[in-house]
Amino acid sequence: VQLQASGGGLVQAGGSLRLSCEASGRTLSGVTVAWFRQGPGKEREFVAADFRSYGREYYADSVKGRFTISRDNAKNTVYLQMNSLTPEDTAVYYCAASTRVILSSMRSRDAYGYWGQGTLVTVSS
């Protein structure tokens, strides 16, 4: 599966953005899709996942209540709605997919075999 992330940009603190991750090559139905991010000088970290087997979403504590992951199977696209953005959310955001990830490893980047190219989100103070 090929993933194409988009929607990044420059936004002021308190603002919102919606990222998109469009898949091609196979349907996302039944696939776990996640968002990760990598801030300046930081490791790539888990943000959110739409876990296929459990039919529910999971979030990093740092974004819980502000970010929402969702999917549109008809468009084969997963979204990340980001609200109440802060400068600490500045990062390159990557979408990732896996057909075999298990719950215990969902937050690990090594669990995902497919990655999009990343989209830059910059939040100004």
Disulfide bonds with the S-S distance in Angstrom:
Cys21-Cys95 2.17
